Every structure is written in C-alpha cells, then in structure tokens.
Amino acid sequence: MKLKSRFIIRILALLWLVIFIAITWAWFDKQELAQLWHKLAMQPYWLLFMFFMYLTSFILKAEAWRRYVEPREPLRVYFHGLIYSLLVNHLSPLKVGDLVRTGVLMKATGKTWDDALHSVAAMRLLDLFILGLFAGVGTVWFGLEASWLWIFLLLFGVIVAGFGYKMIGIKRLPFLQKHLSYLNATLISSKGRSILALVAVSWICEAGVIYGVIQILKLHLPFISMIWVNSITIAGQVFHITPGAIGTYESTLSGSLVVLGIDWKDAYAAAILSHGFKFIFSYSLGLYSFIRMPIKWNEIKLWFTHKKGV
C-alpha cells in the first residue's frame, strides 16, 4: 500500500513539473525570463521591502508559537525552527518540514515529542483558520460568485480535518483529549487572542512579497487584494508534492491574479518572480539558521522516523 501511494505521489509530482515547464516554455523564453529577473534585481527598494515583510512574517509566527508553548524560551528557538521547516519544505517533494520543526523544538527545550508535535499542529491549524478567514472574506469583498466562497470553505474544512487527523493522531484518544483541551483553554484566553492576532498579521506581512512583485511589474493592484491572493496560494500548497510546491504555487497564484483581472502571462510572471524570491529567501535564511543553531543529518532522519512512534 505504501509503495502504491509513493508511486502515485511521484507521478503527480512529475505531472506538476511537466505542466510547470510546459507553461513556462510556452509563455517565456530564456531571454524573457532573464529580463524578468533583471527587472527584479533593478528594484533594490522593493526587494528590501519584500525581504523585510517576509522576515517579519516569520518573526511574528515565531512569537505566536513561543507564546503558545513557553514564553520564557528565547524567540530564536522558534524562529530557527520555522526557518528549518521552510528550508526542508523547499528541498523535499513532500511537506515534511513540520517534523523538523517539531524536532528542533524538542531538542532545544527538552519537551517530549508529543508536546512539541502538538504545538506545531496547533499553530498549523491556526494558520489554516486565518487563511480560510481571509479567503472567505476576500471572496465576498471582491464580489466574486457566492459559489467560490462555499468551495473555499469546504476546501479549508477538509484540509483542517485532514491535517488534524494526520498531525494530532486521532487514533490515540487520551492524547487527543489532552491537547485539544489545552488548545481550547489557550484560545479562549487573552493569550489566545494575542496569538491569533500575531498569526493574522504574519500572513498579511507575507502578502507583501506578492505586492512587491506586482509593483515591480507595474500591475497596480491594491495591497488588500494581495492578502486574498496570498491566502489562496498558500492554502493551495498545504500538501504539496514537489519541492517548494513548484507548479502548485504558480498555478494557484496566477489563477488568483487572473480572477482579479490580470492577464495570464503577467500573472504567471508574478508567480515565477515571487516564488523564486521565496526559494532564495529559504536557502539564505536556512544557511543562517544552520550556522546559528546547527542540527545533524542523523537527527533529521530520526525525526522523520519518529512520526511512526507518535
């Protein structure tokens, strides 16, 4: 069964890559792609804006995670855990960065695997809740067809339920009850409201990457619309099957921009540039985290297999 699942995943991953390459080949040649990157490089102020907004997004997510787990621990533990997760997700064809994120927290704080995994799953659920909220509100705000809203709500409901089943481990009822009780108690407290606020602002900041690219390409869309586009794009790659969600990211982002009236070719150019920027960011900050808080390959392999014992 596992071999069959892996085979299907690899076929789907190959299909996404083929589609991505085909569309890129059809719409852009090497010279056009080079011109796009040159245009991006010639806008240092917008590049700094994009870097600052993306970095701020991760700092806010790290602070939200720290408040949920243990406010007395230094912020850097949570920040590096997030960056390691980002790096692994941009290297692996599967979204396994959360396992590394769990391992980093366990190693740095001495928490059990179950407790560390719970905090990661809880923060992911909050991410999905905020993204779903932004997607739903944006759908109504921009006057899209009502059917879009119900599709998005259904999609997020399925994703949240599936993620909760996978990460929390619903088969172990005592474990589930323990952590759901803690999650519920935290969210209804004043601390929970501050955590939700930090998560919401972090995703608003992340939309700054797409906004910066939009401004560089002179497509002239308001920042608020980029919050909706970013929410749809991130939600579309929750369970990606290519490194960094190559193909999935481009299709969802460009499709969202087209819905807002942008030409397909311009929308796809924006997707390529913003995704390329995020790859560079993940590798650069990943190297920084490795220098500041190094982990060993044997530890990562152990964390990958630890999931079986959860």
VOBAVO-570015 format. One record per residue (C-alpha): residue number from 1; x, y, z; residue in three letters. Coordinates in Angstrom, 2 decimals, padded with zeros to 5 digits. Example, Ala and Ser with C-alpha at 12.3 -4.5 7.8 and 13.67 -1.06 7.14 Angstrom:
1,012.30,-004.50,007.80,ALA $
2,013.67,-001.06,007.14,SER $
This chain:
1,000.00,000.00,000.00,MET $
2,002.83,002.37,000.91,LYS $
3,004.65,001.62,-002.34,LEU $
4,001.48,002.31,-004.31,LYS $
5,000.97,005.63,-002.51,SER $
6,004.55,006.68,-003.14,ARG $
7,004.23,005.76,-006.81,PHE $
8,001.08,007.88,-007.16,ILE $
9,002.74,010.82,-005.38,ILE $
10,005.76,010.64,-007.67,ARG $
11,003.54,010.52,-010.77,ILE $
12,001.58,013.55,-009.58,LEU $
13,004.80,015.38,-008.76,ALA $
14,006.14,014.63,-012.23,LEU $
15,002.86,015.79,-013.79,LEU $
16,003.00,019.13,-011.95,TRP $
17,006.60,019.65,-013.05,LEU $
18,005.72,018.85,-016.66,VAL $
19,002.83,021.33,-016.60,ILE $
20,005.02,023.97,-014.98,PHE $
21,007.79,023.51,-017.55,ILE $
22,005.31,023.43,-020.46,ALA $
23,003.61,026.67,-019.45,ILE $
24,006.93,028.38,-018.81,THR $
25,008.23,027.18,-022.17,TRP $
26,005.09,028.36,-023.96,ALA $
27,004.98,031.82,-022.44,TRP $
28,008.63,032.65,-021.73,PHE $
29,011.91,032.02,-023.47,ASP $
30,015.29,032.29,-021.77,LYS $
31,015.67,035.94,-022.74,GLN $
32,012.28,036.90,-021.30,GLU $
33,012.98,035.06,-018.06,LEU $
34,016.36,036.77,-017.80,ALA $
35,014.66,040.14,-018.35,GLN $
36,012.17,039.39,-015.58,LEU $
37,014.94,038.62,-013.09,TRP $
38,016.88,041.68,-014.24,HIS $
39,013.80,043.82,-013.65,LYS $
40,013.53,042.38,-010.14,LEU $
41,017.22,042.95,-009.41,ALA $
42,016.98,046.58,-010.56,MET $
43,014.44,047.38,-007.84,GLN $
44,016.52,047.27,-004.61,PRO $
45,013.99,049.20,-002.56,TYR $
46,011.15,046.83,-003.44,TRP $
47,013.46,043.85,-002.83,LEU $
48,014.25,045.21,000.64,LEU $
49,010.54,045.73,001.23,PHE $
50,009.79,042.12,000.21,MET $
51,012.63,040.78,002.37,PHE $
52,011.57,042.83,005.39,PHE $
53,007.91,041.83,005.06,MET $
54,008.71,038.12,004.62,TYR $
55,011.20,038.16,007.50,LEU $
56,008.71,039.99,009.72,THR $
57,006.11,037.37,008.86,SER $
58,008.33,034.61,010.26,PHE $
59,009.29,036.62,013.33,ILE $
60,005.59,037.13,014.13,LEU $
61,004.83,033.44,013.56,LYS $
62,007.74,032.53,015.82,ALA $
63,006.45,034.85,018.54,GLU $
64,002.94,033.39,018.27,ALA $
65,004.39,029.88,018.57,TRP $
66,006.56,030.93,021.53,ARG $
67,003.56,032.37,023.38,ARG $
68,001.61,029.19,022.79,TYR $
69,004.39,026.90,024.03,VAL $
70,006.59,028.69,026.54,GLU $
71,007.07,032.49,026.69,PRO $
72,010.22,032.10,028.80,ARG $
73,012.13,030.38,026.00,GLU $
74,014.14,032.67,023.67,PRO $
75,012.46,033.70,020.42,LEU $
76,015.39,032.42,018.36,ARG $
77,014.47,028.77,019.13,VAL $
78,011.09,029.18,017.47,TYR $
79,012.40,031.36,014.66,PHE $
80,015.09,028.86,013.65,HIS $
81,012.58,026.03,013.92,GLY $
82,010.33,027.81,011.43,LEU $
83,013.21,028.57,009.07,ILE $
84,014.39,024.96,009.14,TYR $
85,010.84,023.89,008.32,SER $
86,010.74,026.36,005.42,LEU $
87,014.09,025.14,004.11,LEU $
88,013.15,021.44,004.25,VAL $
89,009.83,022.14,002.50,ASN $
90,011.77,023.85,-000.30,HIS $
91,014.10,020.87,-000.64,LEU $
92,011.72,017.94,-000.19,SER $
93,008.97,016.82,-002.59,PRO $
94,006.74,016.30,000.46,LEU $
95,005.73,018.75,003.17,LYS $
96,007.79,017.22,005.97,VAL $
97,009.26,020.43,007.34,GLY $
98,006.90,020.32,010.31,ASP $
99,008.62,017.16,011.56,LEU $
100,011.96,019.01,011.58,VAL $
101,010.26,021.96,013.26,ARG $
102,008.98,019.58,015.93,THR $
103,012.43,018.05,016.38,GLY $
104,014.14,021.43,016.72,VAL $
105,011.72,022.43,019.49,LEU $
106,012.13,019.08,021.25,MET $
107,015.93,019.32,021.09,LYS $
108,016.16,022.95,022.22,ALA $
109,013.60,022.85,025.04,THR $
110,013.66,019.26,026.24,GLY $
111,009.94,018.79,025.59,LYS $
112,008.52,015.42,024.66,THR $
113,007.85,014.60,021.02,TRP $
114,004.09,014.56,021.66,ASP $
115,004.07,018.01,023.27,ASP $
116,006.29,019.53,020.58,ALA $
117,004.24,017.95,017.81,LEU $
118,001.02,019.21,019.38,HIS $
119,002.27,022.80,019.36,SER $
120,003.28,022.55,015.70,VAL $
121,-000.08,021.02,014.75,ALA $
122,-001.94,023.67,016.77,ALA $
123,-000.11,026.50,015.05,MET $
124,-000.77,024.93,011.65,ARG $
125,-004.47,024.73,012.46,LEU $
126,-004.45,028.41,013.44,LEU $
127,-002.66,029.23,010.17,ASP $
128,-005.34,027.40,008.21,LEU $
129,-008.12,029.09,010.16,PHE $
130,-006.71,032.57,009.42,ILE $
131,-006.05,031.74,005.77,LEU $
132,-009.58,030.38,005.41,GLY $
133,-010.99,033.50,007.04,LEU $
134,-009.03,035.79,004.70,PHE $
135,-010.03,033.70,001.67,ALA $
136,-013.72,033.73,002.60,GLY $
137,-013.85,037.43,003.45,VAL $
138,-011.88,038.31,000.33,GLY $
139,-014.22,036.32,-001.86,THR $
140,-017.17,038.33,-000.57,VAL $
141,-015.22,041.62,-000.54,TRP $
142,-014.22,041.37,-004.21,PHE $
143,-017.73,040.43,-005.27,GLY $
144,-016.84,037.00,-006.62,LEU $
145,-019.60,034.46,-007.16,GLU $
146,-021.05,033.03,-003.97,ALA $
147,-020.15,029.52,-005.15,SER $
148,-016.48,030.45,-004.76,TRP $
149,-016.99,031.11,-001.06,LEU $
150,-018.57,027.73,-000.39,TRP $
151,-015.85,025.98,-002.38,ILE $
152,-013.16,027.69,-000.31,PHE $
153,-014.91,026.99,002.98,LEU $
154,-015.37,023.34,002.05,LEU $
155,-011.75,023.09,000.93,LEU $
156,-010.43,024.54,004.16,PHE $
157,-012.76,022.35,006.21,GLY $
158,-011.39,019.25,004.52,VAL $
159,-007.79,020.45,004.87,ILE $
160,-008.16,021.31,008.56,VAL $
161,-009.86,017.99,009.31,ALA $
162,-007.26,016.03,007.36,GLY $
163,-004.36,017.90,008.92,PHE $
164,-005.76,017.41,012.39,GLY $
165,-006.15,013.68,011.76,TYR $
166,-002.64,013.37,010.42,LYS $
167,-000.73,015.53,012.88,MET $
168,-002.58,015.14,016.16,ILE $
169,-003.22,011.41,015.91,GLY $
170,-006.93,010.93,016.40,ILE $
171,-006.49,007.19,016.99,LYS $
172,-004.98,007.93,020.39,ARG $
173,-007.98,009.39,022.17,LEU $
174,-006.32,010.30,025.54,PRO $
175,-003.56,012.13,023.67,PHE $
176,-006.15,013.91,021.53,LEU $
177,-008.29,014.95,024.50,GLN $
178,-005.29,016.25,026.43,LYS $
179,-004.04,018.53,023.66,HIS $
180,-007.43,019.66,022.41,LEU $
181,-008.29,020.72,025.95,SER $
182,-005.09,022.76,026.14,TYR $
183,-005.71,024.28,022.70,LEU $
184,-009.26,025.25,023.65,ASN $
185,-008.20,026.71,027.03,ALA $
186,-005.45,028.74,025.37,THR $
187,-007.53,030.18,022.55,LEU $
188,-010.34,031.45,024.78,ILE $
189,-007.83,033.29,026.99,SER $
190,-006.31,036.74,026.41,SER $
191,-003.11,034.97,025.39,LYS $
192,-005.07,033.13,022.70,GLY $
193,-006.36,036.39,021.24,ARG $
194,-002.84,037.79,021.03,SER $
195,-001.66,034.59,019.33,ILE $
196,-004.44,034.80,016.74,LEU $
197,-003.60,038.46,016.13,ALA $
198,000.08,037.67,015.60,LEU $
199,-000.74,034.86,013.17,VAL $
200,-003.16,037.08,011.23,ALA $
201,-000.66,039.94,010.92,VAL $
202,002.08,037.50,009.90,SER $
203,000.05,036.36,006.88,TRP $
204,-000.70,039.97,006.00,ILE $
205,003.04,040.64,006.04,CYS $
206,003.72,037.63,003.83,GLU $
207,001.38,039.12,001.22,ALA $
208,003.97,041.89,000.93,GLY $
209,006.14,039.58,-001.20,VAL $
210,003.47,039.32,-003.90,ILE $
211,002.65,043.03,-003.56,TYR $
212,006.30,043.96,-004.15,GLY $
213,006.44,041.84,-007.31,VAL $
214,003.14,043.32,-008.50,ILE $
215,004.57,046.82,-008.09,GLN $
216,007.78,045.91,-009.92,ILE $
217,005.75,044.55,-012.84,LEU $
218,003.51,047.67,-012.69,LYS $
219,000.29,045.65,-012.47,LEU $
220,-001.29,048.10,-009.99,HIS $
221,-003.39,046.03,-007.61,LEU $
222,-004.09,047.22,-004.04,PRO $
223,-002.31,045.58,-001.12,PHE $
224,-005.57,044.27,000.35,ILE $
225,-006.15,042.15,-002.75,SER $
226,-002.72,040.57,-002.27,MET $
227,-003.82,039.31,001.16,ILE $
228,-006.57,037.33,-000.56,TRP $
229,-004.25,036.10,-003.32,VAL $
230,-001.62,035.01,-000.80,ASN $
231,-004.22,033.16,001.29,SER $
232,-005.49,031.21,-001.70,ILE $
233,-001.94,030.45,-002.87,THR $
234,-000.67,029.20,000.50,ILE $
235,-003.81,027.13,001.08,ALA $
236,-003.34,025.50,-002.30,GLY $
237,000.07,024.12,-001.34,GLN $
238,-000.68,022.73,002.14,VAL $
239,000.01,019.19,000.92,PHE $
240,002.49,019.90,-001.84,HIS $
241,004.14,017.08,-003.76,ILE $
242,007.05,018.97,-005.36,THR $
243,009.95,020.85,-003.69,PRO $
244,008.62,024.21,-002.56,GLY $
245,005.27,023.36,-004.22,ALA $
246,006.70,024.11,-007.68,ILE $
247,003.84,024.13,-010.14,GLY $
248,001.11,024.25,-007.48,THR $
249,002.26,027.67,-006.28,TYR $
250,002.46,029.12,-009.79,GLU $
251,-000.93,027.78,-010.86,SER $
252,-002.82,028.94,-007.77,THR $
253,-001.17,032.36,-007.58,LEU $
254,-001.51,033.15,-011.27,SER $
255,-005.09,031.82,-011.29,GLY $
256,-005.99,034.08,-008.35,SER $
257,-004.48,037.11,-010.10,LEU $
258,-006.41,036.29,-013.28,VAL $
259,-009.64,036.27,-011.25,VAL $
260,-008.76,039.84,-010.25,LEU $
261,-008.36,040.87,-013.88,GLY $
262,-004.64,040.38,-014.56,ILE $
263,-003.52,038.93,-017.89,ASP $
264,-002.41,035.27,-017.68,TRP $
265,001.12,035.96,-018.85,LYS $
266,001.63,038.84,-016.40,ASP $
267,000.07,036.79,-013.61,ALA $
268,002.39,033.88,-014.33,TYR $
269,005.39,036.22,-014.42,ALA $
270,004.42,037.49,-010.98,ALA $
271,004.16,033.89,-009.75,ALA $
272,007.60,032.97,-011.06,ILE $
273,009.29,036.02,-009.54,LEU $
274,007.61,035.77,-006.13,SER $
275,008.26,032.03,-005.89,HIS $
276,011.86,032.46,-006.96,GLY $
277,012.31,035.12,-004.29,PHE $
278,010.91,032.74,-001.66,LYS $
279,013.31,029.98,-002.76,PHE $
280,016.28,032.34,-002.40,ILE $
281,014.99,033.50,000.98,PHE $
282,014.53,029.94,002.27,SER $
283,018.03,028.85,001.24,TYR $
284,019.70,032.02,002.56,SER $
285,017.92,032.05,005.91,LEU $
286,018.27,028.26,006.11,GLY $
287,022.04,028.66,005.94,LEU $
288,021.86,031.36,008.60,TYR $
289,019.85,029.06,010.91,SER $
290,022.29,026.21,010.31,PHE $
291,025.16,028.47,011.38,ILE $
292,023.34,029.84,014.42,ARG $
293,021.63,026.61,015.53,MET $
294,023.21,023.63,013.70,PRO $
295,021.48,020.26,013.53,ILE $
296,022.84,016.96,012.29,LYS $
297,021.53,014.87,009.42,TRP $
298,021.21,011.88,011.75,ASN $
299,018.91,013.94,013.96,GLU $
300,016.72,014.85,010.99,ILE $
301,016.45,011.20,009.92,LYS $
302,015.46,010.28,013.47,LEU $
303,012.74,012.97,013.48,TRP $
304,011.37,011.68,010.18,PHE $
305,011.04,008.16,011.57,THR $
306,009.85,009.38,014.99,HIS $
307,006.45,010.05,013.42,LYS $
308,005.82,006.28,013.40,LYS $
309,006.03,006.19,017.15,GLY $
310,003.62,009.04,017.78,VAL $
